[in-house]
Amino acid sequence: MTLDYLLFDTSEGSDGTGLFEAMAAVAPAHAAAVEAEIAQVLAWAEAQFPGGRAPVEDGGDWDAELQVTDEADGGIARRVYTLSIGGSEAFCAAFAGRFGDALA
């Protein structure tokens, strides 16, 4: 799956955990496409690590947070999506292998 809207920045913790963060600011006409990409990423994570969604510090394999805001810059409406996905070393390796083309 190619991601057209989400481009993830990455960071690593000293304990092998990692964080992937993407932001997409789009016109309302493109909101459904961004939401579909987010749903695909989250569905992949759940399929690869079923039942593993929980904070890593609590023993989970991965967790995610999604923030959505509406903004108007110069009268132009934009919907801004911020997706953060953190995970264990195994999750991060699998994520990078699957979504490597979408990593900054």
PyMOL commands that place a pseudoatom at each C-alpha (Angstrom):
pseudoatom trace, name=CA, resn=MET, resi=1, chain=A, elem=C, hetatm=0, pos=[0.000, 0.000, 0.000]
pseudoatom trace, name=CA, resn=THR, resi=2, chain=A, elem=C, hetatm=0, pos=[1.345, 3.393, -0.979]
pseudoatom trace, name=CA, resn=LEU, resi=3, chain=A, elem=C, hetatm=0, pos=[0.570, 6.295, 1.304]
pseudoatom trace, name=CA, resn=ASP, resi=4, chain=A, elem=C, hetatm=0, pos=[-0.109, 9.556, -0.513]
pseudoatom trace, name=CA, resn=TYR, resi=5, chain=A, elem=C, hetatm=0, pos=[-0.800, 11.847, 2.435]
pseudoatom trace, name=CA, resn=LEU, resi=6, chain=A, elem=C, hetatm=0, pos=[1.046, 10.411, 5.433]
pseudoatom trace, name=CA, resn=LEU, resi=7, chain=A, elem=C, hetatm=0, pos=[4.814, 10.885, 5.722]
pseudoatom trace, name=CA, resn=PHE, resi=8, chain=A, elem=C, hetatm=0, pos=[6.214, 9.692, 9.043]
pseudoatom trace, name=CA, resn=ASP, resi=9, chain=A, elem=C, hetatm=0, pos=[9.066, 11.231, 11.009]
pseudoatom trace, name=CA, resn=THR, resi=10, chain=A, elem=C, hetatm=0, pos=[10.765, 8.675, 13.223]
pseudoatom trace, name=CA, resn=SER, resi=11, chain=A, elem=C, hetatm=0, pos=[12.500, 8.725, 16.573]
pseudoatom trace, name=CA, resn=GLU, resi=12, chain=A, elem=C, hetatm=0, pos=[13.989, 5.969, 18.719]
pseudoatom trace, name=CA, resn=GLY, resi=13, chain=A, elem=C, hetatm=0, pos=[14.139, 5.554, 22.448]
pseudoatom trace, name=CA, resn=SER, resi=14, chain=A, elem=C, hetatm=0, pos=[17.244, 4.278, 24.210]
pseudoatom trace, name=CA, resn=ASP, resi=15, chain=A, elem=C, hetatm=0, pos=[15.302, 1.117, 25.119]
pseudoatom trace, name=CA, resn=GLY, resi=16, chain=A, elem=C, hetatm=0, pos=[14.626, 0.092, 21.505]
pseudoatom trace, name=CA, resn=THR, resi=17, chain=A, elem=C, hetatm=0, pos=[11.129, 1.542, 21.362]
pseudoatom trace, name=CA, resn=GLY, resi=18, chain=A, elem=C, hetatm=0, pos=[10.228, 3.963, 18.620]
pseudoatom trace, name=CA, resn=LEU, resi=19, chain=A, elem=C, hetatm=0, pos=[7.773, 6.608, 17.542]
pseudoatom trace, name=CA, resn=PHE, resi=20, chain=A, elem=C, hetatm=0, pos=[6.371, 7.387, 14.104]
pseudoatom trace, name=CA, resn=GLU, resi=21, chain=A, elem=C, hetatm=0, pos=[4.583, 10.710, 13.640]
pseudoatom trace, name=CA, resn=ALA, resi=22, chain=A, elem=C, hetatm=0, pos=[2.770, 12.021, 10.576]
pseudoatom trace, name=CA, resn=MET, resi=23, chain=A, elem=C, hetatm=0, pos=[0.814, 15.190, 9.933]
pseudoatom trace, name=CA, resn=ALA, resi=24, chain=A, elem=C, hetatm=0, pos=[-1.463, 15.886, 6.984]
pseudoatom trace, name=CA, resn=ALA, resi=25, chain=A, elem=C, hetatm=0, pos=[-3.241, 19.203, 6.404]
pseudoatom trace, name=CA, resn=VAL, resi=26, chain=A, elem=C, hetatm=0, pos=[-5.784, 18.915, 3.609]
pseudoatom trace, name=CA, resn=ALA, resi=27, chain=A, elem=C, hetatm=0, pos=[-8.797, 20.607, 2.104]
pseudoatom trace, name=CA, resn=PRO, resi=28, chain=A, elem=C, hetatm=0, pos=[-12.088, 19.075, 3.245]
pseudoatom trace, name=CA, resn=ALA, resi=29, chain=A, elem=C, hetatm=0, pos=[-12.435, 17.371, -0.143]
pseudoatom trace, name=CA, resn=HIS, resi=30, chain=A, elem=C, hetatm=0, pos=[-9.375, 15.213, 0.666]
pseudoatom trace, name=CA, resn=ALA, resi=31, chain=A, elem=C, hetatm=0, pos=[-10.273, 14.389, 4.275]
pseudoatom trace, name=CA, resn=ALA, resi=32, chain=A, elem=C, hetatm=0, pos=[-11.806, 11.015, 3.404]
pseudoatom trace, name=CA, resn=ALA, resi=33, chain=A, elem=C, hetatm=0, pos=[-8.615, 9.925, 1.612]
pseudoatom trace, name=CA, resn=VAL, resi=34, chain=A, elem=C, hetatm=0, pos=[-6.467, 10.801, 4.642]
pseudoatom trace, name=CA, resn=GLU, resi=35, chain=A, elem=C, hetatm=0, pos=[-8.883, 9.013, 6.963]
pseudoatom trace, name=CA, resn=ALA, resi=36, chain=A, elem=C, hetatm=0, pos=[-8.706, 5.934, 4.727]
pseudoatom trace, name=CA, resn=GLU, resi=37, chain=A, elem=C, hetatm=0, pos=[-4.893, 5.920, 4.930]
pseudoatom trace, name=CA, resn=ILE, resi=38, chain=A, elem=C, hetatm=0, pos=[-5.009, 6.252, 8.714]
pseudoatom trace, name=CA, resn=ALA, resi=39, chain=A, elem=C, hetatm=0, pos=[-7.510, 3.391, 8.910]
pseudoatom trace, name=CA, resn=GLN, resi=40, chain=A, elem=C, hetatm=0, pos=[-5.265, 1.213, 6.723]
pseudoatom trace, name=CA, resn=VAL, resi=41, chain=A, elem=C, hetatm=0, pos=[-2.209, 1.888, 8.897]
pseudoatom trace, name=CA, resn=LEU, resi=42, chain=A, elem=C, hetatm=0, pos=[-4.111, 1.104, 12.097]
pseudoatom trace, name=CA, resn=ALA, resi=43, chain=A, elem=C, hetatm=0, pos=[-5.679, -2.019, 10.563]
pseudoatom trace, name=CA, resn=TRP, resi=44, chain=A, elem=C, hetatm=0, pos=[-2.230, -3.232, 9.530]
pseudoatom trace, name=CA, resn=ALA, resi=45, chain=A, elem=C, hetatm=0, pos=[-0.912, -2.683, 13.075]
pseudoatom trace, name=CA, resn=GLU, resi=46, chain=A, elem=C, hetatm=0, pos=[-3.816, -4.590, 14.612]
pseudoatom trace, name=CA, resn=ALA, resi=47, chain=A, elem=C, hetatm=0, pos=[-3.484, -7.433, 12.097]
pseudoatom trace, name=CA, resn=GLN, resi=48, chain=A, elem=C, hetatm=0, pos=[0.266, -7.801, 12.639]
pseudoatom trace, name=CA, resn=PHE, resi=49, chain=A, elem=C, hetatm=0, pos=[0.148, -7.403, 16.431]
pseudoatom trace, name=CA, resn=PRO, resi=50, chain=A, elem=C, hetatm=0, pos=[-3.382, -8.535, 17.368]
pseudoatom trace, name=CA, resn=GLY, resi=51, chain=A, elem=C, hetatm=0, pos=[-4.420, -7.562, 20.855]
pseudoatom trace, name=CA, resn=GLY, resi=52, chain=A, elem=C, hetatm=0, pos=[-1.119, -5.755, 21.319]
pseudoatom trace, name=CA, resn=ARG, resi=53, chain=A, elem=C, hetatm=0, pos=[-2.461, -2.214, 21.395]
pseudoatom trace, name=CA, resn=ALA, resi=54, chain=A, elem=C, hetatm=0, pos=[-1.557, -0.710, 24.744]
pseudoatom trace, name=CA, resn=PRO, resi=55, chain=A, elem=C, hetatm=0, pos=[1.134, 1.663, 25.966]
pseudoatom trace, name=CA, resn=VAL, resi=56, chain=A, elem=C, hetatm=0, pos=[4.548, 0.049, 25.566]
pseudoatom trace, name=CA, resn=GLU, resi=57, chain=A, elem=C, hetatm=0, pos=[5.416, 0.917, 29.161]
pseudoatom trace, name=CA, resn=ASP, resi=58, chain=A, elem=C, hetatm=0, pos=[2.409, -1.210, 30.178]
pseudoatom trace, name=CA, resn=GLY, resi=59, chain=A, elem=C, hetatm=0, pos=[3.568, -4.191, 28.112]
pseudoatom trace, name=CA, resn=GLY, resi=60, chain=A, elem=C, hetatm=0, pos=[1.828, -3.382, 24.831]
pseudoatom trace, name=CA, resn=ASP, resi=61, chain=A, elem=C, hetatm=0, pos=[3.383, -3.895, 21.417]
pseudoatom trace, name=CA, resn=TRP, resi=62, chain=A, elem=C, hetatm=0, pos=[2.094, -0.617, 20.023]
pseudoatom trace, name=CA, resn=ASP, resi=63, chain=A, elem=C, hetatm=0, pos=[-0.230, 2.279, 20.643]
pseudoatom trace, name=CA, resn=ALA, resi=64, chain=A, elem=C, hetatm=0, pos=[-1.532, 5.182, 18.590]
pseudoatom trace, name=CA, resn=GLU, resi=65, chain=A, elem=C, hetatm=0, pos=[-2.982, 8.616, 19.075]
pseudoatom trace, name=CA, resn=LEU, resi=66, chain=A, elem=C, hetatm=0, pos=[-4.900, 10.591, 16.471]
pseudoatom trace, name=CA, resn=GLN, resi=67, chain=A, elem=C, hetatm=0, pos=[-5.651, 14.291, 16.711]
pseudoatom trace, name=CA, resn=VAL, resi=68, chain=A, elem=C, hetatm=0, pos=[-7.897, 16.072, 14.233]
pseudoatom trace, name=CA, resn=THR, resi=69, chain=A, elem=C, hetatm=0, pos=[-8.403, 19.818, 14.104]
pseudoatom trace, name=CA, resn=ASP, resi=70, chain=A, elem=C, hetatm=0, pos=[-10.075, 22.188, 11.679]
pseudoatom trace, name=CA, resn=GLU, resi=71, chain=A, elem=C, hetatm=0, pos=[-8.243, 25.362, 10.733]
pseudoatom trace, name=CA, resn=ALA, resi=72, chain=A, elem=C, hetatm=0, pos=[-8.834, 28.264, 8.384]
pseudoatom trace, name=CA, resn=ASP, resi=73, chain=A, elem=C, hetatm=0, pos=[-5.690, 29.935, 7.065]
pseudoatom trace, name=CA, resn=GLY, resi=74, chain=A, elem=C, hetatm=0, pos=[-6.497, 33.070, 5.124]
pseudoatom trace, name=CA, resn=GLY, resi=75, chain=A, elem=C, hetatm=0, pos=[-10.069, 31.901, 4.747]
pseudoatom trace, name=CA, resn=ILE, resi=76, chain=A, elem=C, hetatm=0, pos=[-9.023, 28.517, 3.327]
pseudoatom trace, name=CA, resn=ALA, resi=77, chain=A, elem=C, hetatm=0, pos=[-10.453, 25.615, 5.328]
pseudoatom trace, name=CA, resn=ARG, resi=78, chain=A, elem=C, hetatm=0, pos=[-8.060, 22.820, 6.251]
pseudoatom trace, name=CA, resn=ARG, resi=79, chain=A, elem=C, hetatm=0, pos=[-8.458, 19.675, 8.306]
pseudoatom trace, name=CA, resn=VAL, resi=80, chain=A, elem=C, hetatm=0, pos=[-5.239, 18.764, 10.103]
pseudoatom trace, name=CA, resn=TYR, resi=81, chain=A, elem=C, hetatm=0, pos=[-4.529, 15.165, 11.110]
pseudoatom trace, name=CA, resn=THR, resi=82, chain=A, elem=C, hetatm=0, pos=[-1.689, 14.226, 13.441]
pseudoatom trace, name=CA, resn=LEU, resi=83, chain=A, elem=C, hetatm=0, pos=[-1.076, 10.495, 13.851]
pseudoatom trace, name=CA, resn=SER, resi=84, chain=A, elem=C, hetatm=0, pos=[1.466, 9.213, 16.381]
pseudoatom trace, name=CA, resn=ILE, resi=85, chain=A, elem=C, hetatm=0, pos=[2.270, 5.513, 16.591]
pseudoatom trace, name=CA, resn=GLY, resi=86, chain=A, elem=C, hetatm=0, pos=[4.733, 4.191, 19.138]
pseudoatom trace, name=CA, resn=GLY, resi=87, chain=A, elem=C, hetatm=0, pos=[5.844, 0.658, 19.616]
pseudoatom trace, name=CA, resn=SER, resi=88, chain=A, elem=C, hetatm=0, pos=[8.231, -2.011, 20.717]
pseudoatom trace, name=CA, resn=GLU, resi=89, chain=A, elem=C, hetatm=0, pos=[11.422, -2.784, 18.848]
pseudoatom trace, name=CA, resn=ALA, resi=90, chain=A, elem=C, hetatm=0, pos=[9.681, -5.626, 16.971]
pseudoatom trace, name=CA, resn=PHE, resi=91, chain=A, elem=C, hetatm=0, pos=[6.748, -3.396, 16.044]
pseudoatom trace, name=CA, resn=CYS, resi=92, chain=A, elem=C, hetatm=0, pos=[9.030, -0.615, 14.824]
pseudoatom trace, name=CA, resn=ALA, resi=93, chain=A, elem=C, hetatm=0, pos=[11.012, -3.008, 12.640]
pseudoatom trace, name=CA, resn=ALA, resi=94, chain=A, elem=C, hetatm=0, pos=[7.803, -4.381, 11.120]
pseudoatom trace, name=CA, resn=PHE, resi=95, chain=A, elem=C, hetatm=0, pos=[6.376, -0.875, 10.619]
pseudoatom trace, name=CA, resn=ALA, resi=96, chain=A, elem=C, hetatm=0, pos=[9.540, 0.325, 8.878]
pseudoatom trace, name=CA, resn=GLY, resi=97, chain=A, elem=C, hetatm=0, pos=[9.515, -2.771, 6.695]
pseudoatom trace, name=CA, resn=ARG, resi=98, chain=A, elem=C, hetatm=0, pos=[5.903, -2.228, 5.675]
pseudoatom trace, name=CA, resn=PHE, resi=99, chain=A, elem=C, hetatm=0, pos=[5.807, 1.561, 5.381]
pseudoatom trace, name=CA, resn=GLY, resi=100, chain=A, elem=C, hetatm=0, pos=[9.430, 2.317, 4.522]
pseudoatom trace, name=CA, resn=ASP, resi=101, chain=A, elem=C, hetatm=0, pos=[8.387, 4.432, 1.534]
pseudoatom trace, name=CA, resn=ALA, resi=102, chain=A, elem=C, hetatm=0, pos=[6.433, 6.693, 3.890]
pseudoatom trace, name=CA, resn=LEU, resi=103, chain=A, elem=C, hetatm=0, pos=[9.314, 7.377, 6.297]
pseudoatom trace, name=CA, resn=ALA, resi=104, chain=A, elem=C, hetatm=0, pos=[11.021, 10.768, 6.130]
for i in range(1, 104): cmd.bond("trace and resi %d" % i, "trace and resi %d" % (i + 1))
show_as sticks, trace
zoom trace
